Amino acid sequence: MKKLAVLGCTGSIGTQTLDIVRSHRDEFEVVALSCASDICNLAKYANEFDCKLLGISDASKRKDLGELCPRAEIYCGDEALAALASCDADIVVVAVVGMVGLKAVAAALDRKKTVALANKESLVAGGAIVAEKLRKGGEIRPVDSEHSAVWQCLRGEKEFKRIILTASGGPFLDTPINELAYVTPERAIAHPNWRMGKKISVDSATMMNKALEIIEARWLFGTTNIDYVIHPESIVHSMVEFRDGSIKAQAGMPDMRLPILYALGCPERLTREYDAVPLPLRLGFSAPDENKFPAPKLARRAIAAGGDAAIVLNAANEAAVRLFLERKIAFTDIVRIAENALDAEPAACAESVESVFETHNRIYDKIYLKY
Ligand code: MG
């Protein structure tokens, strides 16, 4: 029986993680749950899974949560991340949205925990710090579908030559470039293959999601030899090329419960009810158009620049996506703003979680408040 702490349990990955626990009651036990502010669902899950250790970011809701779950131990804010990371969980599922994920990962790794990681920001902005902590202990198991695919392809292998991430191309793959400036938030968040939160759906539409994933892969697998290919069906989740010319790919129907289950069950593959890949099947792989979707070029620039460049890219994009969702800027402004931020900011080097947040907040506020 593995004990799980699920941080961000009310979001898309969090609820799918709990789905997996429901169908594997003999394998997993939930010992800690947290969320940002949705106390109704948090209390519902706490009761369902008989979980007595709860965390909530929004401290003003502590009292109400206490009334809903009178027997639970409740922590708030950053204190909650530290308390939940130090509980007796075997695996800490970090499914929180945004930069707070870095604090959660840092807290869990400081306690030498195994982290099932669905949060992008922790590696994109805090990759160097996370890598340093990993040298001292703990483990990260990727939950992102592409990185889980690479991880699965690498099992049993000693070395590899190149990572090839796949990208669906998002909802505007076939939209003419001159129409992109006019697309609405509603169209941008309607992803063809995956059900996801708003921020990541917009990132998928601009291809910034692939940019962030290239940076994630750089830290997870210790290489800069990372390419990507457009694969609209999202059935091959990524590939790894080896020095004998062999390419291994991991495939399956697009369903985040597969990478979540693999991260939780590894080294075993646990049984799951799934939609089989319909065969026969034609799959497409085409070259990306970086003139139309330049975001991944920015990832390469940020990796080459090193230091805080990826923090700047991530913070600028986050502010720009919010401005786009609030209809203050056009869709095509998002990546332009991120590029301008990379041009404008010197590449200093954050040495602590606190300094990552300082840089992130400074860039985010500067851009968000300008519009
Ligand atoms: Mg992904």
Residues whose N, C-alpha, C, O or C-beta is under 5 A from the ligand:
A	BS01	MG	D144 S145 E146
